[in-house]
Amino acid sequence: MKESQVSVLVGDGVVTLKREGTRRAVVANVLGRIERDGIELLCLDRLVHEAHEKAFVGWNVSGAVTTMLSRAIPTNVVTAV
């Protein structure tokens, strides 16, 4: 799966997407957020990905009416010294 060069910034209730090669940013509201079994899922209020896109930088994308972003929740590994 090829990752589209789209950066994702998650804010307080919103997600901002920035595509490489353009100055335009897309902002969408987060309708819901779920964390379960090590996966974080964000449901956005609009479709912000194109049909050929399956992944953004660090996120998987899906959805036909609204965009769903999902990723593995990063685990902080602390080693004892």
Order of alpha helices (4+ residues) and beta strands (2+ residues): beta-beta-beta-beta-beta-beta-beta
